[in-house]
Amino acid sequence: MSKYEIMFIVKTTIGTDKIKSTIESMKKIITDGAGKVVEAKEMGERKLAYPIKKELNGFYCVLKVETTPETISEFDRKAQLSEVILRHLIIKLDEE
């Protein structure tokens, strides 16, 4: 299994409960794919550098995970389809 760092930004206009459930559903994609979430940081609401989909603020979340490339592909696909995720970035960490 490879190590990845995933950062995604969730719309803040959907409400706190929906933000939390979105983060949990994104973690569930990793755990359902036989991976594990090593660390999850909720960085909170921040002002975006420029408007994204007419949103001025976003809720930032960073996940450090260990999983397979297939699970990462599924995460990427679902993040792109999601209407509440403004942006996401997946970085494969170096093997040590």
RAPE-V424850 format. One record per run of one state. SS is the DSSP state (H for helix, E for strand, C for the rest). FROM is the first residue (numbers start at 0). LEN is the number of residues. If there is no record, write none. Layout:
ss & from & len
SS & FROM & LEN
SS & FROM & LEN
This chain:
ss & from & len
C & 0 & 1
E & 1 & 10
C & 11 & 4
H & 15 & 17
C & 32 & 3
E & 35 & 17
C & 52 & 2
E & 54 & 13
C & 67 & 1
H & 68 & 13
C & 81 & 3
E & 84 & 8
C & 92 & 4
